[in-house]
Amino acid sequence: MAASWTLTEGSPMKVCFVTTGATAPFTALIESLLEPSSLDALREGGYTHLLIQFGTAKDVFETRAQAARNYLQQQGNETFAIGGMDFDPNGLREQFKLVQQSKGLVISHAGSGSILATLRYQIPLVVVPNDQLLDNHQEELAIAMERSNYLLRGDVKNLAPAIQKSADFRIKMAQFPPITSGKHRETKSFAAIMDETMGFLD
């Protein structure tokens, strides 16, 4: 299970970690990730493990994860591991390190706390705005940060394209903290983007 996933030297492990936010359940993101199209995109990208922080949506995760495992079994891909975890009050350092070491991917809701935590590890990040939240500007935040090459924006209705883009994005993603001198001066800093889009804290 997810608690025992460890990376060893020479291991083919490649981890996709998903965080859905602490304030409101983002069940649509969990459901979308466990759709066949997303699972196929992950497997085609060489991923071996999918770890979802489900928060308050444990029942949704368990139901959808079982259906996903059945699909993978039918496809002859029983080695692809799907695990889930609740919110950890100690933070997500272990999960981010595992993704970083396995050259994996983080898929997250568009809360600034989750975005900032991921960027500190220089990990490719797909952000998925929750369009069900009223008076929320997650989409604007995601667009602004994608424009500055910090992350990729994903569509909760179809995550496969963003997952597929993430392999090439690893090479061109902007450094964090940003370099603001010389030829890199045109890169807008994370702080500047956040100043423009205040109010997105988890």
C-alpha positions as CSV (number, residue, x, y, z in Angstrom):
1,M,0.0,0.0,0.0
2,A,1.0,3.7,-0.3
3,A,2.6,3.8,3.2
4,S,5.2,1.3,2.1
5,W,6.2,2.8,-1.2
6,T,9.9,3.5,-1.2
7,L,12.3,4.2,-4.0
8,T,15.4,2.0,-4.3
9,E,18.4,2.6,-6.5
10,G,17.7,1.3,-10.0
11,S,14.0,1.2,-9.3
12,P,11.7,1.8,-12.3
13,M,9.2,3.6,-9.9
14,K,7.6,6.7,-11.2
15,V,5.0,8.4,-9.0
16,C,2.1,10.7,-9.7
17,F,0.9,12.3,-6.5
18,V,-2.5,14.1,-6.3
19,T,-3.7,16.5,-3.7
20,T,-7.2,17.8,-3.6
21,G,-7.2,20.5,-1.0
22,A,-8.0,20.8,2.7
23,T,-11.1,23.0,2.7
24,A,-13.5,21.4,0.3
25,P,-13.6,18.0,-1.2
26,F,-12.7,18.0,-5.0
27,T,-14.4,14.7,-5.8
28,A,-14.5,15.5,-9.5
29,L,-10.6,15.6,-9.6
30,I,-10.5,12.1,-7.9
31,E,-13.1,10.7,-10.4
32,S,-11.3,12.2,-13.4
33,L,-7.9,10.8,-12.4
34,L,-9.3,7.3,-12.1
35,E,-11.0,7.4,-15.5
36,P,-9.5,5.0,-18.1
37,S,-8.2,7.9,-20.2
38,S,-6.2,9.3,-17.3
39,L,-4.9,5.9,-16.3
40,D,-3.9,5.2,-19.9
41,A,-2.0,8.6,-20.1
42,L,-0.1,7.8,-16.9
43,R,0.9,4.3,-18.0
44,E,2.0,5.6,-21.4
45,G,4.1,8.2,-19.6
46,G,5.9,5.4,-17.7
47,Y,4.1,6.0,-14.4
48,T,4.0,3.0,-12.0
49,H,2.2,4.5,-9.0
50,L,-0.7,6.8,-8.4
51,L,-1.2,8.2,-4.9
52,I,-4.3,10.3,-4.2
53,Q,-4.7,12.4,-1.1
54,F,-8.5,12.1,-0.9
55,G,-9.3,14.0,2.3
56,T,-13.0,13.9,3.1
57,A,-13.8,12.0,-0.1
58,K,-12.6,8.6,1.0
59,D,-15.7,6.7,-0.1
60,V,-15.5,8.2,-3.6
61,F,-11.8,7.3,-3.8
62,E,-12.3,3.7,-2.7
63,T,-15.2,3.1,-5.1
64,R,-13.5,4.7,-8.1
65,A,-10.1,3.1,-7.2
66,Q,-11.6,-0.4,-7.2
67,A,-13.2,0.3,-10.6
68,A,-9.8,1.6,-11.9
69,R,-8.0,-1.5,-10.6
70,N,-10.6,-3.7,-12.4
71,Y,-10.0,-1.8,-15.6
72,L,-6.2,-2.2,-15.3
73,Q,-6.6,-5.9,-14.6
74,Q,-8.7,-6.2,-17.8
75,Q,-6.0,-4.4,-19.7
76,G,-3.3,-6.8,-18.3
77,N,-1.7,-4.0,-16.2
78,E,-2.0,-5.3,-12.7
79,T,1.4,-3.9,-11.7
80,F,0.2,-0.3,-11.8
81,A,-0.4,0.7,-8.1
82,I,-3.1,2.9,-6.9
83,G,-3.0,4.2,-3.3
84,G,-4.9,6.7,-1.2
85,M,-4.2,8.8,1.9
86,D,-6.0,11.2,4.2
87,F,-4.8,14.6,5.1
88,D,-1.5,14.5,7.0
89,P,-1.1,17.3,9.6
90,N,2.6,16.9,9.3
91,G,2.6,18.0,5.7
92,L,3.5,16.3,2.4
93,R,7.3,16.4,2.5
94,E,7.6,12.6,2.2
95,Q,5.2,12.5,-0.8
96,F,6.9,15.4,-2.6
97,K,10.4,13.9,-2.0
98,L,9.2,10.5,-3.5
99,V,7.8,12.3,-6.6
100,Q,11.0,14.3,-6.9
101,Q,13.3,11.3,-6.6
102,S,11.2,9.2,-9.0
103,K,11.0,12.1,-11.6
104,G,7.3,12.0,-11.3
105,L,4.4,14.5,-11.4
106,V,2.1,16.3,-9.0
107,I,-1.6,17.0,-9.9
108,S,-3.2,19.5,-7.6
109,H,-6.3,21.6,-7.0
110,A,-5.5,25.3,-7.6
111,G,-5.0,26.4,-4.0
112,S,-1.9,28.6,-3.6
113,G,-0.6,26.7,-0.6
114,S,-0.5,23.5,-2.6
115,I,1.0,25.2,-5.6
116,L,3.8,26.9,-3.5
117,A,4.6,23.7,-1.7
118,T,5.0,21.8,-5.0
119,L,7.1,24.5,-6.7
120,R,9.6,24.5,-3.9
121,Y,10.6,21.0,-5.0
122,Q,11.0,21.8,-8.7
123,I,8.4,19.1,-9.6
124,P,6.3,19.3,-12.7
125,L,2.8,20.4,-11.6
126,V,-0.6,20.1,-13.3
127,V,-3.1,22.4,-11.6
128,V,-6.8,21.7,-12.0
129,P,-9.1,24.6,-11.1
130,N,-12.4,23.6,-9.4
131,D,-15.1,25.4,-11.4
132,Q,-17.7,24.4,-8.8
133,L,-16.5,26.9,-6.2
134,L,-18.4,30.1,-6.2
135,D,-16.5,33.5,-6.2
136,N,-13.3,31.6,-6.8
137,H,-10.5,32.8,-9.1
138,Q,-8.6,29.5,-9.4
139,E,-8.8,29.6,-13.1
140,E,-7.2,33.1,-13.3
141,L,-4.4,32.0,-11.0
142,A,-3.8,28.8,-13.0
143,I,-3.8,30.8,-16.3
144,A,-1.3,33.4,-15.0
145,M,1.1,30.7,-13.7
146,E,0.9,28.6,-16.8
147,R,1.7,31.7,-18.8
148,S,4.9,32.1,-16.7
149,N,5.8,28.4,-17.2
150,Y,5.5,27.5,-13.6
151,L,2.9,24.8,-14.2
152,L,0.4,23.2,-16.6
153,R,-3.3,23.8,-16.3
154,G,-5.5,20.7,-16.5
155,D,-9.2,20.3,-17.3
156,V,-11.0,18.2,-14.8
157,K,-13.2,16.9,-17.6
158,N,-10.2,15.5,-19.4
159,L,-6.8,15.3,-17.7
160,A,-5.1,13.1,-20.3
161,P,-3.7,16.0,-22.4
162,A,-2.1,17.7,-19.4
163,I,-0.6,14.4,-18.2
164,Q,0.9,13.8,-21.7
165,K,2.3,17.4,-21.9
166,S,4.0,17.1,-18.5
167,A,7.0,15.0,-19.8
168,D,8.2,17.8,-22.1
169,F,7.2,20.5,-19.5
170,R,9.9,19.1,-17.1
171,I,12.5,20.5,-19.4
172,K,11.1,24.0,-19.9
173,M,9.4,24.7,-16.5
174,A,10.5,28.0,-14.9
175,Q,12.9,27.9,-12.0
176,F,11.5,28.6,-8.5
177,P,12.4,30.9,-6.9
178,P,12.6,32.7,-10.3
179,I,15.8,34.1,-11.8
180,T,15.0,37.8,-12.3
181,S,18.2,39.0,-13.9
182,G,19.7,38.8,-17.4
183,K,17.8,37.0,-20.0
184,H,15.4,35.6,-17.4
185,R,14.2,39.1,-16.3
186,E,11.0,38.7,-18.3
187,T,9.8,35.8,-16.0
188,K,7.2,37.1,-13.7
189,S,7.9,36.1,-10.1
190,F,5.6,33.9,-8.1
191,A,5.1,36.7,-5.6
192,A,4.1,39.2,-8.4
193,I,1.5,36.7,-9.7
194,M,0.2,36.1,-6.1
195,D,0.0,39.9,-5.5
196,E,-2.3,40.1,-8.6
197,T,-4.4,37.2,-7.5
198,M,-4.7,37.5,-3.7
199,G,-7.3,35.4,-1.9
200,F,-6.4,31.9,-3.1
201,L,-5.0,30.5,0.1
202,D,-6.2,27.0,0.9
